[in-house]
Amino acid sequence: MDAREVLTRLYRAAVAAVDPAALVGEALGRRGAGVFVRSVSARAQREFVFAPSRVVVLAVGKAAVPMAAAAHANLGSRIDDLLVVAPEDAPFRTLPPSVRTIGARHPYPDESSLTAGDAALSLAGSLGKGDLFVVLLSGGGSSLLCAPAPGISLDDKSRTSRLLLAAGTPIADVNAVRAALSRVKGGRLAAAAGAADVVTLVLSDLGDDGWHLVASGPTLGSPTRPADARGILERYRIAPLVPASVRAHLSYGHEPAPLRSGGPRWSVLLADVHTALEGARVEALRLGIEPRVVPELLSGEARTAGRRLAFAGATAGDLRRRRFTFAPRRHVTILGGETTVTVKGRGRGGRNREVALSAARAIAEAAGVTMLCAGTDGIDNEPDAAGAFVDGTTLARAEALGLDSARALLENDTAPFFKALGDAFAPGPTGTNVGDVAFVLGPPVADDDSSIPLQPT
């Protein structure tokens, strides 16, 4: 089996481990006339049982359609209303005709996002004591569900998000600012549900940053203090660039009103990137490959993370030269997380392809090392690819075609670079989203050397 086939199988296993329909199917169901919700994570096993008057379900995010389909399959006629908010190209046709759907834009909101925000608030506001509000959240929900605070237009909020993302701001900080500018985020949707029971099932794309912030925390978070939001804008040097309405809303003395207390709130983490990495680890063992999972998640600037992957490849090459006590065997280093890109050029691409190209430049001419960096949603900023393959021959092949790797990084123009090489990885939208994964498949190493830890340079 060649290296790219191995890496593709590991990617598919990682994605399968975070299949949203399967996870919701295990976590949500009927018990007689009641409804149960249970944790499917080995880290925290819990179960809640409800006997509600009405059951209303809201699914929001890139994985909203399969999550909603699983909820409908398990609860059936027990659901009184079901609203799904997903990207406009989501497979809505797979849902029953009775399900209400809204397709909106990602990563920046549009008018449909406003419609979705108002619909979600109206749905929550229709509930009362004894009702159950089941909220299914996944990554991407922040732009899909939008309800700007009074005085802030959609354009102003969208411009602020664009500035934050272009500055390389981590998504947790982006979501914190979004929550400060919203009527639906930061716990406000749960507050709108009043005395109803609110249960949130989360497929997290935020790694270790806190899954309560997924989709900017409409039911789990709390309002971001203006001072904290201002601090984020100032830290990334964009405070003078945001619209005047945003600066006014975050001005001194403009504290958000406290959320009114409501009914009980419960939450369950369905899966995150660690779940995906475990899926890849199990598949590697099945293929007879020795896996090593790096517990520290990838983060920070994409090209810096790429050098970390290159170090994994260099470590593999060093290990190959060591004395073998046992028969050598293939091994793979497995990493995950989510990096950022500070946009300086006008090119096309995404963070995974920047990670990959940065790694390729560092491992030029290294023998026996192949890497794959890809988003678990099947998309790397643009839908043409999820990421890219690289190896020790990448730069030489690029030079033979007249491609300039340094310029591609400088201009944030990695999409045409990998397309021309034929090295773009394009599995198509996967229907799930827990961040990014990366695999470094190295040459054979001895069993007695496989525990040497990775340390980034």
Secondary structure, 3 states (H helix, E strand, C coil): CCHHHHHHHHHHHHHHHCCHHHHHHHHEEEECCEEEEECCCCCCCCEEEECCCCEEEEEECCCHHHHHHHHHHHHHHHCCEEEEEEECCCCHHHCCCCCEEEEECCCCCCHHHHHHHHHHHHHHHCCCCCCEEEEEEECCHHHHCCCECCCCCHHHHHHHHHHHHHECCCHHHHHHHHHHCECCCCCHHHHHCCCCEEEEEEECCCHHHCHHHHHHCCCCCCCCCHHHHHHHHHHCCCHHHCCHHHHHHCCCCCCCCCCCCCCCEEEEEEECHHHHHHHHHHHHHHCCCEEEECCCCECCEHHHHHHHHHHHHHHHHHHHCCCCCCCCEEEEEEEEECCECECCCCCCCCHHHHHHHHHHHHCCCCCCCEEEEEECCCCCCCCCCCEEEEECCHHHHHHHCCCCHHHHHHCCCHHHHHHHHCCEECCCCCCCCCCEEEEEEEEEECHHHCCCCCCCC
